[in-house]
Amino acid sequence: MAPDSLGFRPLLLDLYLPVRPDPAPLVVFVHGGGWLRGDRSTVSPRLASWRPGPLARLTAAGFAVAPVDYRLSGEARFPAQLEDVSASVDWLAGQAAEHGFDAGHVRAGAP
């Protein structure tokens, strides 16, 4: 699909890795917004004032954390959002050895 086509944009993720000698379990963070709004940097408004933030706290506790983007409902019809998150999880599982997290312990969650 061409970059100027409706519904196209790169779907990105961030990867926060803890310092630990063994592979870390991975938390895939799916932002809230009812599939309608937000992005991977969006954390629940009730947690926005936390310092350090919830993703940093998870990393400090020894978890690898990957907040992921997905197409919003204005870009693609449901279940495209679930397909995008699933594709992120699959991609991350394939990158586990390279980045030092445990592909056998991958969990997805949302606020």
Beta strands, then each sheet from edge to edge (+ up, - down):
strand 1: 24-30
strand 2: 64-68
strand 3: 101-109
sheet 1: 2+ 1+ 3+
end
